[in-house]
Amino acid sequence: MPLTVDRVGDVAVVAVNVDEFDASNADDFKQEVAPVLQTCSRVVLDLGRVRFVDSSGCGAILSCLKHATSGGGDLKLCRVSRPVRTTFELIRLHRICEIFDTREEAVRAFQGGPAKK
């Protein structure tokens, strides 16, 4: 799965560059994002390209969240399309992962908290 990782201070912004985030690529995502989670516990997932997510994709996001919070950090989501947001609302994922309209808003939301590398 093609991921693009940008660093903004102590925040890693990970763009998920697929149209469908599902069982066919969720394991690849977890493998590719693991090194990012080892070096940075403050992560923003940019889902701007994703148009469909299934339970495996949601599980991969939750796995990311668990890893980030176990290291004292957090996971935030941004640029979530309407169909994906509907799925997140259906399973209540939006209640445990903050969702922002832009990358900048998501990164800014980390400011004010303790910095963790």
Steps between C-alpha positions, in 0.01 A plus 500: 500500500646836405534730801644850500647616831570865577637633828362820647701557815442195718188392306507243220239560230432174316304519174319179409525499121229251402138535394386196700639425847385144557597137567715497185744759636443544877786263594735678259401831661578369849843376387588825325379730777677302777839676458324838521328398823832385646655843456200727549201467731316805364350397169252652257345267242409689184213306340433753223530246220306219671144461372413167665603335825390162637538336840859397425592860417330620817684231696832619357418857608412377850826304513684824419310682771582231757870511414514882508318530834710225660801722427336802662385651172184511295359449152293756315328469163461762229347558156246220550258465207127498563453123432790409729378736771157337481665162565697646792181646648318169459762316706560803727868529403457878489452491879846360567699659215474872447423590138614828343428659164865580422848372581587834655207485744592146601865588559403816690277289728813333638646831613472576866538136602820338621750437222597135455748363251 
